[in-house]
Structures are given as structure tokens and as C-alpha cells.
Amino acid sequence: MRIVDIIRKKRDGEKLGKKEIEFFIEGILNGEILDYQASALLMAIYYRGMDSMETAYLTEAMMKSGEVLDWKFLKKPTVDKHSTGGVGDKVSIALAPLVASTNLVAVPMISGRALGHTGGTLDKLESIKGYRTDLSIKEFKTIVEKVGCSIIGQTENLVPADKKLYAIRDTSATIESIPLIASSIMSKKLAEGVDAIVLDVKTGSGAFMQRYRDAKELAMLLVEIGRKMNKRVIALITNMDEPLGKAIGNAIEVKEAIEVLKGSGPPDVTELTLKLGAYMLYIVDVVKSVDEGYKKLKENLYNREGLRRLRSMIELHGGDWNYVNSEEFTRTKYRYYIRAHTSGYISQFDTYAIGLAAQILGAGRSKMDDVIDHKAGIILHKKVGDRIEENDVIFEVMASDEKNMNHAIEILETSYKTVKRRIQPQPLIYEVIE
């Protein structure tokens, strides 16, 4: 078997077999297939696509390139959630402990970092003094057993093929390929060894899949891959045409997640957390309906059982809970308020631009080795459909660097539109793919 023949076959629009895909993954890991050859095959996949079976073969080969975790010792179902990325998406920080607080399931969660205009759960958690995301698998399992949940970063032994492929995709302009996105997501989640996965596939101006049809194609493919690999998977297609919640950054998003667990968070973040959590309980059959799961989680929101789980998780990861609750946690050198020039109603946000402004402030990164400013960020004072009067605050900008702040302000000034009559906001959840 030769890589050049596999490249030619895909270039000509033919389907690749399981053995050919396994040969490719093994070759990029052992160095026998060079980066430029891998780039050629990825570009052929980008243009010619892959059917669901090819994508399942690729997902399985990537998953098996490293360790696959086993949670049988817990004696309860395990379930995880994955988001395709958005602006202000702090749901995982509230969701994992809230779902775990039911004692019906365990939630082992391996999350990612910010890149581009979207945030990363690991960066948010690392804004907490002492919080470690680089735990060993043994430490990870111990915390999940004690608390019911843990959120860590990808280890060296989990899906090494994905790390290699992602780096090549990033430099070969093949990031947007739906089969490659799907196999990257599912290989990592399946390597976690969980029984079921709930996916939050975002669409809109702040999502990677800006067009609804692309988001639906990805959601359906992810669910189909799960089916082919005997895993229960549900995908929710959700709105990213405006930031989720009010806080966009790292420390300030942790604070907002805590507000959700106190029962006083923004309505959209709270609702999405409850809905995703309800499906997480439903998909592993520990509740009879999504509504039953929703009610159980809502109880644990208002009795603060979810909040107590979050505190336990943070402290076992080495995090300082008192620091999280101090003013210092979110204090920045500069704070600037962007105000409305006219009265009316908010009709639209350029969510990508808002995410870009947060990145420029230091809350995100343009390349993986950029240093995060955990305190920098943006607080959104208005949402789509809200009434505004002249001089009302639209954005509150928090920064440590004045030059970066001024650049972000320029972007934010033109990142929203107003109209004279109120418009109806889009639904938070568009569709559920089971």
C-alpha cells in the first residue's frame, strides 16, 4: 500500500477503505508519511468529501491512535457534552457539576483552549489561581469518582493522531472540511470512553458553521458516526448570532457560570445549561423524559447543589475558591463603556467581531502559543430585542493594555445595529438531531 495511491484515489472522488485510512493514520504517527503528503490527502478530502462510513473509519483510527479510557469502575453511566465553539460560551463550567450533582451519572470532560474568535473552557478555568488542567489520567479518574465530574485538557496519550492532523489542517487551509471536523470532535470524545455524548452545534455569525445548512450537515454526521460506532449521540443546533450570556472573556465567564449555579445567571445561559443537561440525563436512560431531567436539574440549580459540586471540583484541581470570590479575580487596569448614540432596539450583533475584539484584548489567541490575559474581556449590557436610549451602555470593556483596548473599542463601536421597532430574537435552540 502506498500513500500516493491513496491520495490519487481520493483526488479522483473514490471512497477510501478502512485499511487505507488506518495506513494513513499509522503513517503520519510513525513519520513514514510526510506532512506534504498528508496535506495533499487532506486537500483531496476537503474538495471530494467523505461519506459517513469513511468518516467513521477515520474517527475510529484516530481514536485508537492512543489510550481509550474505561469508566466501568464507577458503576454508573458516563456522559459528556461538546460545543463546536462560540462567543461567551461558558456552559461547560456550570453544566458538568450540575449534571453530576444528580448522582445519577458521572461527567468526565476533556476540553479545549481558545483559538481565534472563540473561547476555550480550559483558559476560563485557568483564570482560577492554582487550577490545574494538566492532570494525569489517574488524577482525573480519582476526581470524577469523588465529585462526579472533572474538566481537564487533552493528554499526550489521548488521540495523538488528532493533534498531528489538526496542525497540518491549520497550515493547509483544510480546517473547514466537515468530515475532518466531525472526525476530530468524535475521536476525542470517543477516546474518553463515555457511554453517551450530547453535542452543541452552533450556527450564526459567531460560530465556525455560520450557515445553518452546514451546521445541520455537521450535526447529522456527528450523530451518524456515533451510531456506526455504537455510541448514543444527540446534537442540538443552537443560536450563535449573538454572544451567549453577558460575559465574554475568561475570569468574568467563570463568574457568570457561578451565577448560573446560584440560580441568578442570564436567562439564555441558564436555559441552554438546563436543556443540554436534561438531554445528558435522558440519553443514558436515568430519566424517562427530557422534561423530567430538566426539572431535576432546575431543583439542583436553586438548592445550590450544583454550585457545591463546582467548588469541590475546583478545589480538588488545586484551585483557590476564595480567589474566585474576591474582587481581585476580575479587576483590570482599564475599564471603558461604549454607549448608544441613538435610541431604538438592538436588532443585530456581529458576534464574530465581538469575539475578535475579545481576542485583541487578550482574552483569546490567534496562535496556540499566545499568552492569555485572564482578566480581559467584554460585558454585554444589552441583547437582541432590548430597548436602548441614547447614552445607554452597550458594552463594558475590561483591559490591561490601553493600545489593545482602543483597537477593540473601534471594532465594538460598529458591531451592533439598531432599529426603531422591536424585533423578535431568534430561538436559542433551533433543532434537536437524535
C-alpha positions as CSV (number, residue, x, y, z in Angstrom):
1,M,0.0,0.0,0.0
2,R,1.3,3.5,-1.0
3,I,0.2,6.9,0.2
4,V,0.4,8.3,-3.3
5,D,-2.2,5.8,-4.5
6,I,-4.5,6.7,-1.6
7,I,-4.1,10.4,-2.5
8,R,-4.9,9.7,-6.1
9,K,-7.9,7.6,-5.2
10,K,-9.4,10.4,-3.1
11,R,-8.4,13.0,-5.6
12,D,-10.5,11.2,-8.2
13,G,-13.5,11.1,-5.9
14,E,-13.4,7.4,-4.9
15,K,-14.1,6.1,-1.4
16,L,-11.3,5.1,0.9
17,G,-11.5,1.7,2.7
18,K,-10.8,1.1,6.4
19,K,-7.3,-0.4,5.8
20,E,-6.3,2.6,3.7
21,I,-7.4,5.1,6.3
22,E,-5.7,3.1,9.1
23,F,-2.5,3.0,6.9
24,F,-2.7,6.8,6.6
25,I,-3.1,7.4,10.4
26,E,-0.4,5.0,11.3
27,G,1.9,6.6,8.7
28,I,1.5,10.1,10.0
29,L,2.2,9.0,13.5
30,N,5.4,7.0,12.8
31,G,6.7,9.6,10.3
32,E,6.6,7.3,7.2
33,I,4.0,9.7,5.7
34,L,5.4,13.2,5.3
35,D,3.5,16.3,6.1
36,Y,3.2,17.4,2.5
37,Q,1.7,14.0,1.6
38,A,-0.8,14.3,4.4
39,S,-1.6,17.8,3.3
40,A,-2.3,16.5,-0.2
41,L,-4.7,13.9,1.1
42,L,-6.5,16.4,3.4
43,M,-6.9,18.8,0.5
44,A,-8.4,15.9,-1.6
45,I,-10.8,15.2,1.3
46,Y,-11.6,18.9,1.5
47,Y,-12.7,19.0,-2.1
48,R,-14.1,15.5,-2.6
49,G,-15.5,14.9,0.8
50,M,-16.1,11.6,2.7
51,D,-19.2,9.7,3.2
52,S,-20.4,8.7,6.8
53,M,-18.7,5.3,6.7
54,E,-15.3,6.8,5.6
55,T,-15.6,9.4,8.3
56,A,-16.4,6.7,10.9
57,Y,-13.3,4.7,9.8
58,L,-11.2,7.9,10.1
59,T,-12.7,8.6,13.6
60,E,-12.1,5.1,14.8
61,A,-8.5,5.1,13.5
62,M,-7.8,8.4,15.2
63,M,-9.5,7.3,18.4
64,K,-7.4,4.1,18.6
65,S,-4.1,6.0,17.9
66,G,-3.8,6.5,21.7
67,E,-5.4,5.4,25.0
68,V,-9.1,4.9,25.3
69,L,-10.4,5.4,28.9
70,D,-12.6,3.0,30.8
71,W,-15.1,4.1,33.4
72,K,-16.7,0.8,34.4
73,F,-15.4,1.1,37.9
74,L,-17.8,4.0,38.6
75,K,-20.9,1.7,38.4
76,K,-22.9,4.5,36.9
77,P,-23.4,5.9,33.3
78,T,-20.9,8.4,32.0
79,V,-21.9,11.2,29.6
80,D,-20.1,14.2,28.2
81,K,-21.1,17.4,26.2
82,H,-19.1,19.1,23.4
83,S,-19.7,22.5,21.9
84,T,-18.4,23.4,18.5
85,G,-17.3,26.8,19.9
86,G,-18.8,30.2,20.3
87,V,-18.5,33.6,21.9
88,G,-19.4,33.8,25.6
89,D,-19.9,30.0,25.8
90,K,-19.2,29.2,29.5
91,V,-21.8,26.4,29.6
92,S,-19.5,23.5,30.4
93,I,-18.3,25.1,33.7
94,A,-21.9,25.2,35.1
95,L,-23.1,22.1,33.2
96,A,-20.7,19.4,34.3
97,P,-21.1,19.9,38.1
98,L,-24.9,20.5,37.8
99,V,-25.4,17.2,35.9
100,A,-23.1,15.4,38.3
101,S,-25.0,16.8,41.3
102,T,-27.9,14.5,40.5
103,N,-25.7,11.5,41.5
104,L,-27.3,9.6,38.5
105,V,-24.3,10.0,36.1
106,A,-20.6,11.0,36.0
107,V,-19.3,13.7,33.7
108,P,-15.6,13.2,32.7
109,M,-14.9,16.2,30.4
110,I,-11.8,16.8,28.3
111,S,-12.0,20.3,26.9
112,G,-10.0,22.6,24.7
113,R,-8.4,26.1,24.5
114,A,-9.4,29.3,22.8
115,L,-8.3,29.8,19.2
116,G,-9.4,32.6,17.0
117,H,-12.6,34.4,18.0
118,T,-14.0,31.6,20.1
119,G,-13.2,31.0,23.8
120,G,-11.8,27.8,25.5
121,T,-13.1,26.2,28.7
122,L,-9.5,25.4,29.8
123,D,-8.4,29.0,29.6
124,K,-11.5,30.1,31.6
125,L,-10.8,27.6,34.4
126,E,-7.1,28.5,34.4
127,S,-8.1,32.1,35.3
128,I,-8.6,30.5,38.8
129,K,-5.4,30.7,40.8
130,G,-4.0,27.2,41.2
131,Y,-6.5,25.3,38.9
132,R,-4.7,22.5,37.1
133,T,-5.9,21.3,33.7
134,D,-2.9,19.0,33.1
135,L,-3.9,16.2,35.4
136,S,-2.8,12.6,34.9
137,I,-5.5,10.1,33.9
138,K,-5.2,8.6,37.4
139,E,-5.9,12.0,39.0
140,F,-8.7,12.7,36.5
141,K,-10.4,9.4,37.4
142,T,-10.0,10.0,41.1
143,I,-11.7,13.4,40.9
144,V,-14.5,12.0,38.8
145,E,-15.1,9.2,41.3
146,K,-15.1,11.7,44.2
147,V,-17.1,14.6,42.8
148,G,-18.8,13.1,39.8
149,C,-17.1,15.5,37.3
150,S,-13.8,16.8,36.3
151,I,-12.6,19.1,33.4
152,I,-9.1,18.6,32.1
153,G,-7.1,19.2,28.9
154,Q,-6.2,16.6,26.3
155,T,-3.3,14.4,27.5
156,E,-0.4,13.2,25.4
157,N,-1.8,9.7,25.3
158,L,-5.3,10.6,24.1
159,V,-5.8,10.8,20.3
160,P,-2.3,11.8,19.3
161,A,-3.3,11.5,15.6
162,D,-5.8,14.4,16.1
163,K,-3.0,16.7,17.3
164,K,-0.9,15.8,14.3
165,L,-3.7,16.1,11.8
166,Y,-5.0,19.4,13.3
167,A,-1.6,21.0,13.0
168,I,-1.5,20.0,9.3
169,R,-5.1,21.2,8.7
170,D,-4.3,24.5,10.2
171,T,-1.4,25.1,7.8
172,S,-3.0,23.6,4.7
173,A,-6.3,25.6,4.7
174,T,-8.4,22.4,5.3
175,I,-9.9,23.3,8.7
176,E,-13.4,23.8,7.4
177,S,-13.9,20.3,6.0
178,I,-17.0,18.9,7.7
179,P,-15.7,15.2,7.7
180,L,-12.4,16.3,9.2
181,I,-14.2,18.5,11.8
182,A,-16.5,15.6,12.6
183,S,-13.7,13.0,13.0
184,S,-11.7,15.4,15.1
185,I,-14.6,16.0,17.5
186,M,-15.8,12.5,17.8
187,S,-12.4,10.8,18.1
188,K,-11.6,12.8,21.2
189,K,-15.0,12.3,22.7
190,L,-15.0,8.6,22.0
191,A,-11.5,8.2,23.4
192,E,-12.9,9.5,26.7
193,G,-14.7,6.2,26.9
194,V,-18.1,7.7,27.9
195,D,-21.4,6.0,27.3
196,A,-23.0,8.9,25.5
197,I,-22.4,12.3,24.1
198,V,-24.6,15.4,23.8
199,L,-23.4,17.9,21.2
200,D,-24.0,21.6,21.0
201,V,-23.5,22.5,17.3
202,K,-23.6,26.3,17.0
203,T,-24.6,28.3,14.0
204,G,-24.7,32.0,13.2
205,S,-22.3,34.9,12.9
206,G,-20.2,33.8,15.9
207,A,-19.9,30.2,15.0
208,F,-17.5,28.2,12.8
209,M,-20.5,26.9,11.0
210,Q,-22.2,30.3,10.1
211,R,-24.7,28.8,7.7
212,Y,-27.5,26.7,9.2
213,R,-27.3,24.1,6.5
214,D,-23.6,23.5,7.3
215,A,-24.3,23.2,11.0
216,K,-27.1,20.7,10.3
217,E,-24.9,18.7,8.0
218,L,-22.2,18.5,10.7
219,A,-24.8,17.7,13.4
220,M,-26.2,14.8,11.4
221,L,-22.8,13.5,10.5
222,L,-21.7,13.5,14.2
223,V,-24.9,11.6,15.2
224,E,-24.4,9.1,12.4
225,I,-20.7,8.5,13.4
226,G,-21.9,7.8,16.9
227,R,-24.5,5.3,15.6
228,K,-21.9,3.5,13.4
229,M,-19.6,3.2,16.5
230,N,-22.4,2.0,18.8
231,K,-22.4,5.2,20.9
232,R,-25.5,7.2,21.8
233,V,-25.2,10.7,20.5
234,I,-27.7,13.6,20.4
235,A,-26.9,17.0,18.7
236,L,-28.6,20.3,19.5
237,I,-28.3,23.1,16.9
238,T,-28.1,26.3,18.8
239,N,-28.0,30.1,18.1
240,M,-24.7,31.9,17.9
241,D,-26.0,35.1,16.2
242,E,-25.3,36.9,19.5
243,P,-23.0,36.1,22.4
244,L,-24.2,33.6,24.9
245,G,-24.9,35.4,28.2
246,K,-23.3,38.8,29.0
247,A,-19.7,38.0,29.9
248,I,-17.1,37.4,27.2
249,G,-13.6,36.6,28.5
250,N,-12.2,34.2,31.0
251,A,-12.5,35.2,34.7
252,I,-15.7,37.0,34.0
253,E,-17.2,34.0,32.3
254,V,-16.3,31.8,35.3
255,K,-18.2,34.4,37.5
256,E,-21.2,34.2,35.2
257,A,-21.2,30.3,35.3
258,I,-21.2,30.6,39.1
259,E,-24.2,33.0,38.9
260,V,-26.0,30.3,36.8
261,L,-25.4,27.8,39.5
262,K,-26.8,30.2,42.1
263,G,-30.0,30.5,40.0
264,S,-29.3,34.1,39.0
265,G,-27.4,33.7,35.7
266,P,-28.5,35.2,32.4
267,P,-31.7,33.5,31.0
268,D,-30.1,32.2,27.8
269,V,-27.0,30.6,29.5
270,T,-29.3,29.1,32.2
271,E,-31.8,27.7,29.7
272,L,-29.1,26.2,27.5
273,T,-27.4,24.6,30.5
274,L,-30.6,23.1,31.7
275,K,-31.6,21.8,28.2
276,L,-28.2,20.3,27.4
277,G,-28.1,18.7,30.9
278,A,-31.6,17.3,30.5
279,Y,-30.6,15.6,27.3
280,M,-27.4,14.3,29.0
281,L,-29.6,12.6,31.6
282,Y,-32.2,11.4,29.1
283,I,-29.6,9.9,26.7
284,V,-28.3,7.4,29.3
285,D,-31.8,6.4,30.5
286,V,-31.6,7.7,34.0
287,V,-34.7,9.8,33.5
288,K,-37.8,8.8,31.5
289,S,-38.0,12.1,29.6
290,V,-36.1,15.3,28.8
291,D,-38.7,17.2,30.9
292,E,-38.0,15.0,34.0
293,G,-34.3,15.7,33.6
294,Y,-34.9,19.4,33.2
295,K,-36.9,19.5,36.5
296,K,-34.2,17.6,38.4
297,L,-31.5,19.9,37.3
298,K,-33.6,23.0,38.0
299,E,-34.0,21.8,41.6
300,N,-30.3,21.5,41.9
301,L,-29.8,24.9,40.5
302,Y,-31.9,26.6,43.1
303,N,-30.8,24.5,46.1
304,R,-27.1,25.2,45.0
305,E,-26.1,21.5,44.9
306,G,-24.5,22.2,41.5
307,L,-22.6,25.1,43.0
308,R,-21.2,22.9,45.8
309,R,-20.1,20.4,43.2
310,L,-18.3,23.1,41.2
311,R,-16.5,24.3,44.3
312,S,-15.4,20.7,45.2
313,M,-14.1,20.1,41.6
314,I,-12.2,23.4,41.6
315,E,-10.5,22.7,45.0
316,L,-9.5,19.1,44.0
317,H,-7.9,20.6,40.9
318,G,-5.9,22.9,43.1
319,G,-8.0,26.0,42.5
320,D,-8.4,28.7,45.1
321,W,-12.2,29.2,45.7
322,N,-11.7,32.3,47.9
323,Y,-9.8,33.9,45.0
324,V,-12.7,33.3,42.7
325,N,-15.0,35.2,45.1
326,S,-12.6,38.1,45.6
327,E,-12.7,41.4,43.7
328,E,-9.2,40.8,42.5
329,F,-10.4,37.9,40.3
330,T,-11.9,40.2,37.7
331,R,-10.1,43.6,38.4
332,T,-8.4,45.2,35.4
333,K,-6.4,48.3,34.9
334,Y,-8.7,49.9,32.4
335,R,-12.5,49.9,32.0
336,Y,-14.3,51.7,29.2
337,Y,-18.1,52.0,28.4
338,I,-19.4,52.1,24.9
339,R,-22.7,53.9,24.8
340,A,-25.6,54.1,22.3
341,H,-25.6,57.1,20.0
342,T,-29.4,56.9,19.4
343,S,-32.5,55.3,20.9
344,G,-34.2,52.3,19.5
345,Y,-33.9,48.5,19.7
346,I,-31.0,46.2,19.3
347,S,-31.6,44.3,16.1
348,Q,-28.3,42.5,15.4
349,F,-24.8,41.8,16.7
350,D,-21.8,40.9,14.6
351,T,-20.8,38.1,17.0
352,Y,-17.6,37.3,15.1
353,A,-16.4,40.9,15.5
354,I,-17.2,40.8,19.3
355,G,-15.2,37.6,19.6
356,L,-12.4,39.2,17.7
357,A,-12.4,42.3,19.9
358,A,-12.2,40.0,23.0
359,Q,-9.2,38.2,21.4
360,I,-7.5,41.5,20.7
361,L,-8.0,42.5,24.4
362,G,-6.0,39.3,25.3
363,A,-9.0,37.0,26.2
364,G,-8.2,34.8,23.2
365,R,-5.4,33.8,20.9
366,S,-4.5,34.0,17.2
367,K,-1.9,31.2,17.5
368,M,-1.6,28.4,20.1
369,D,1.4,29.8,21.9
370,D,-0.2,33.3,22.6
371,V,-0.5,34.2,26.3
372,I,-4.0,34.7,27.6
373,D,-4.9,37.7,29.7
374,H,-7.5,36.0,32.0
375,K,-9.0,39.2,33.3
376,A,-9.5,41.0,29.9
377,G,-13.0,40.8,28.4
378,I,-16.3,42.4,27.4
379,I,-19.6,42.6,29.3
380,L,-22.6,42.9,27.1
381,H,-25.2,45.1,28.7
382,K,-27.9,44.7,26.0
383,K,-29.2,41.7,24.0
384,V,-31.1,41.5,20.7
385,G,-34.6,42.9,21.1
386,D,-33.7,45.1,24.1
387,R,-34.8,48.7,24.2
388,I,-32.0,51.3,24.3
389,E,-32.0,55.0,25.0
390,E,-29.3,57.4,23.8
391,N,-26.2,57.1,26.1
392,D,-27.2,53.7,27.4
393,V,-24.2,51.4,27.9
394,I,-24.0,48.6,25.2
395,F,-20.5,47.2,26.0
396,E,-18.3,47.4,29.1
397,V,-14.7,46.8,28.0
398,M,-12.1,45.4,30.5
399,A,-8.5,45.6,29.6
400,S,-4.9,45.6,30.9
401,D,-3.4,47.2,27.8
402,E,-4.6,50.6,26.6
403,K,-3.5,50.1,23.0
404,N,-5.3,46.8,22.7
405,M,-8.4,48.3,24.4
406,N,-8.5,51.2,21.9
407,H,-8.3,48.7,19.0
408,A,-11.1,46.6,20.5
409,I,-13.3,49.7,21.0
410,E,-13.1,50.6,17.3
411,I,-14.4,47.1,16.4
412,L,-17.1,47.1,19.0
413,E,-18.5,50.5,18.0
414,T,-19.7,49.1,14.7
415,S,-20.5,45.5,15.9
416,Y,-24.2,46.1,16.5
417,K,-27.3,47.5,14.7
418,T,-30.4,49.3,16.0
419,V,-33.9,49.7,14.5
420,K,-36.9,51.8,15.5
421,R,-39.3,48.9,16.2
422,R,-38.6,45.9,18.4
423,I,-37.7,42.7,16.6
424,Q,-38.2,39.2,17.9
425,P,-34.9,37.4,18.9
426,Q,-34.1,34.1,17.2
427,P,-34.7,30.9,19.2
428,L,-31.9,29.7,21.4
429,I,-32.3,26.1,20.2
430,Y,-33.2,25.6,16.6
431,E,-33.4,21.8,16.3
432,V,-32.5,18.5,18.0
433,I,-30.9,15.7,15.9
434,E,-31.4,12.3,17.5
